[in-house]
Amino acid sequence: MLLLYNIGIRLYYIYILLGSVFSRKARLWIRGRRGLFRQISNQVSPEDKIIWFHCSSLGEFEQGRPVIEKIKMHRPDHRILLTFFSPSGYEIRKDYQGADLVCYLPLDTKRNAARFISLVRPRCVYFVKYEYWYHLISILKKRDIKTYLISGIFRSDQIFFRSYGKWFRKILKLFHHLFIQDNDSAGLLKSIGSAAEITAAYEKLEILDVAAVWTLQKHDIDKEIAYVKKVEALGKDLKPFFRRPYGRKSACFEDSPELAKETEWPTRTPWRT
C-alpha cells in the first residue's frame, strides 16, 4: 500500500503540473513550492524553538487560529510556523501576523518530509481538522515529536473505517493526541482501536481551548494552574471529558488532580448569550 501511496503522490504532482497550464490556482500551487527549502533555511536557525501548525486551506486555518494565538500569547519565546497545502489558504493568510513564518507544505515524499522536518525541527506539531500525510507524520513519530490533530471530525464513510482501510488507519495511530469535535467521531476511532489519546467536546470552540490548555501543559509551555485559570472558555460541559476521556487515560486534569481542584468552572462560556 505504501508503494501505491507514493505512486499516487507523484501522479498528483503531474496532474497539478499539467493543470497549471490552464488553472491559476494550480500555477500558484507549483510556484509557491519553488525554492521552499531555501526559504526555510534562510528564515529558521538551529536555536529557534518552533511550534508548527498545518492547515489544508483557509477554513481549517480559521478553526486552528484560536489555538495559534493562545499559544503565541503565552509562549512568545517560541516561533510559530504555519503551513498550507492549498493556495486558497496561503495567498490570503501569507501575511498573517500571528505566525513568524508562513509557507506551503512540501509534497509528501519521504525525502521531502525528512528534509523539511530536519530544517524546521519543531517542538510539537498541530494538524487542523484534516490532512493525514503519511511520510510527514511517520517521521515525526520516529523522531518522537508530539503530533496533534485539533478540531478533528470523522465520518463512517471515510477510508479509515472501510474494510480496505487498514493501512490508512495506521496513520491515525501515529498521532499523539486527537482533539475531536463530537462523540460520534470518538466512537468511530474507538471502534478501530486508535492508539492515540482522544479528547472529545461538544463545540468546536471548546475543543480548541481544550487543545491549547492540554498541550501547553504537557510541553511545559506555561505554568499549569495560572494558565488554566485564565481560560474562561472551558465551560461546564467539558468537565466530564476530562474525568472520563475516550480511549486511554488522556485528560490533563486526570493527570493533575490539583488542577481539577483549583480550576473554577464558569457556568457559561463567553460566546454563549
VENCOR-V838643 format. One record per residue. N is the residue number from 1. RES is the residue in one letter. PHI is phi in whole degrees, -180 to 180 (* if undefined). PSI is psi as a letter, one per 40 degrees, with the letter a starting at -180 (* if undefined). OMEGA is omega as a letter, one per 40 degrees, with the letter a starting at -180 (NA if undefined). Layout:
BEGIN
n = [N N]
res = [RES RES]
phi = [PHI PHI]
psi = [PSI PSI]
omega = [OMEGA OMEGA]
END
This chain:
BEGIN
n = [1 2 3 4 5 6 7 8 9 10 11 12 13 14 15 16 17 18 19 20 21 22 23 24 25 26 27 28 29 30 31 32 33 34 35 36 37 38 39 40 41 42 43 44 45 46 47 48 49 50 51 52 53 54 55 56 57 58 59 60 61 62 63 64 65 66 67 68 69 70 71 72 73 74 75 76 77 78 79 80 81 82 83 84 85 86 87 88 89 90 91 92 93 94 95 96 97 98 99 100 101 102 103 104 105 106 107 108 109 110 111 112 113 114 115 116 117 118 119 120 121 122 123 124 125 126 127 128 129 130 131 132 133 134 135 136 137 138 139 140 141 142 143 144 145 146 147 148 149 150 151 152 153 154 155 156 157 158 159 160 161 162 163 164 165 166 167 168 169 170 171 172 173 174 175 176 177 178 179 180 181 182 183 184 185 186 187 188 189 190 191 192 193 194 195 196 197 198 199 200 201 202 203 204 205 206 207 208 209 210 211 212 213 214 215 216 217 218 219 220 221 222 223 224 225 226 227 228 229 230 231 232 233 234 235 236 237 238 239 240 241 242 243 244 245 246 247 248 249 250 251 252 253 254 255 256 257 258 259 260 261 262 263 264 265 266 267 268 269 270 271 272 273]
res = [M L L L Y N I G I R L Y Y I Y I L L G S V F S R K A R L W I R G R R G L F R Q I S N Q V S P E D K I I W F H C S S L G E F E Q G R P V I E K I K M H R P D H R I L L T F F S P S G Y E I R K D Y Q G A D L V C Y L P L D T K R N A A R F I S L V R P R C V Y F V K Y E Y W Y H L I S I L K K R D I K T Y L I S G I F R S D Q I F F R S Y G K W F R K I L K L F H H L F I Q D N D S A G L L K S I G S A A E I T A A Y E K L E I L D V A A V W T L Q K H D I D K E I A Y V K K V E A L G K D L K P F F R R P Y G R K S A C F E D S P E L A K E T E W P T R T P W R T]
phi = [* -62 -61 -65 -62 -64 -65 -61 -62 -72 -66 -63 -62 -63 -60 -66 -61 -67 -68 -66 -67 -112 -113 -64 -62 -66 -64 -63 -60 -71 -64 -65 -98 -73 69 -62 -69 -66 -61 -66 -63 -77 -110 -121 -112 -59 -83 -67 -104 -110 -113 -106 -114 -122 -128 -65 -151 -67 -61 -67 -59 -63 -74 -87 -56 -59 -71 -56 -72 -69 -69 -61 -66 -95 -142 -66 -81 -99 -100 -101 -103 -120 -117 -127 -91 -103 -61 -65 -90 -64 -64 -85 -114 -68 -107 -60 -75 -78 -117 -85 -147 -123 -155 -80 -84 -68 -58 -81 -99 -61 -67 -61 -63 -64 -68 -62 -69 -66 -74 -82 49 -69 -76 -158 -135 -120 -101 -100 69 -124 83 -128 -94 -60 -65 -61 -70 -69 -69 -59 -65 -63 -91 58 -101 -62 -127 -120 -106 -119 58 -72 -147 -126 -127 -66 -87 -74 -62 -59 -107 -91 -63 -98 -98 -57 -64 -71 -65 -62 -64 -62 -74 -84 -73 -80 -153 -114 -99 -119 -86 -150 -70 -61 -64 -63 -64 -63 -66 -66 -68 -104 67 -59 -80 -75 -74 -128 -129 -116 -149 -77 -124 -58 -64 -66 -67 -69 -69 -60 -60 -64 -64 -62 -75 -61 -68 -62 -102 55 -82 -159 -70 -60 -64 -59 -74 -61 -63 -80 -86 -68 -70 -77 -82 -62 -60 -81 -55 -61 -71 -73 -79 -134 -69 -75 72 -75 -53 -140 -82 -65 -74 -67 -83 -129 -56 -65 -69 -62 -73 -95 -81 -90 -95 -67 -77 -135 -90 -58 -86 -93 -120]
psi = [d d d d d d d d d d d d d d d d d d d e d d h d d d d d d d d d e h e d d d d d d d e h i d e h h h h h h h h d a d d d d d d e d d d d d d d d d e g e e i i h h h i i d i d d d d d d e e f h e e i d h h i i h i h g i d d d d d d d d d d d f i d i h h h h c a h g h d d d d d d d d d e f h h h i h i f i h i i d e i d d e i d e e d d d d d d d e e i d h h h i d i d d d d d d d d d e f h e i i h h i i d i d d d d d d d d d d d d d d d e f e i h c d d d d d e g e e g i d d e d d d d d g i i a i h e i d d d d g d d d d d e h h h i d i i d e h *]
omega = [i i i i a i i i a i i i i i i i i a a i a a i a i i i i a a a a i a a a i i a a i a a i a a a i a i a i i i i a a a i i a i a a i i i a i i i a a i a i i i a i i i i i a i a i a a a a a i a a a i i i i a i i i i a i a a i a a a a a i i a a a i i a i i a i a i i a a a i a a i i i a a i i a a a i i a a i a i a a i a a a i a a a a a a i i a i a i i i a i i a a a a i i i i i i i a i i a a a i a i a i a a a a a a i i i a a a a a i i a a i a i i a a a a a i a a a a i a a a a a i a i a a a i i a i a a a a i a a a a i i a a a i a a a i i a a i i NA]
END
